[in-house]
Amino acid sequence: MNAVDLEYINKEQVKALALQQYIAWLQNILEKPVSVEDNFLDIGGHSMIAIALNERVRNEFNITLSMERLYNSTLSETFYNIK
């Protein structure tokens, strides 16, 4: 998949797409259902998964996630609070 062309899509749409993709990747890695209201650490996420998936998000969507927010918020809060 190529990086999202931000010229044709607004930031909120990019966040929504990135969140959906992140959840799909997590479900695949963790082999269990993941919801937007889940906390990354509570569902079994750890630093190595966070680093790998955050790199994918940065490469594909040109956004950077806050590791602190990822660890302390729901997945939806993490993505929708990106500036």
N, C-alpha and C positions, 0 to 999 in steps of 0.2 A: 504494500500500500504506500502511496506517495503522501507527502505532507499535504495537509489541507491548504488550499489556496484561499488565504484570508481576504483577498480582494473581493471575493464573491459571496462571502458568508459572514454574518456578524459574530461578535465575540460570544454572545450567549448561545448561539447555535453551535459554535465550536466547543464550548464547555459541555453542552449536552451530548454531542457526539463523542467527545473524549471520555466522558463518564460512562456512557454505554459500552464503549470499547474496553475501558479499564475493567468494568464489571465482567465482561465476557472473558477477558484474560484471567482475572482472578478465579472465576468459576472453573476455568480449564485447569489452572495450576492447583487450586485447592480441592478440586473434584467434589464441589458441593455448591448448592445455590447461594448466591450473594445478592443482597438487596441494596438499594441506594441509601437506606437508613442504617445499614450495618457500619460498625466501627472496624477499621482495617485490622487492628490488633486483636479485637475480640473474635474475629472469624478465622484467626490463624495466620494472619499476615505477619511478616517479620522484615527486618531491614534489607535482606538480600532480595526479597520479592519487591519491596518498595523501590529499591534502586533500579532494578531491571525494568519494572513497569513505568517508573517515572521517566526513564530514558526513552522508552517507546513513545510515551505521551509527548515528550519534548520533540522528538524527531518527527512524529506524524502530525502533531497538532500545534506545534510551536508554542506550547504553554509549559510553565514550570509549576509543579505542585509544592506546597509547603509541607515538609516532612513533619513539622510540629503539628500542623493542622490535620494532616493525614492520620497521625497517631492519636489525636485527641478529639476528633469530630467524626460525624458520619461521613460516608463517602460523598453524599450530595453536598454537604456543607463545605467539604474540602474543595470540590470543583466549582461551586457557585460563588465562592468567596475569592476566587482568583481575580486579581486586578487587571 
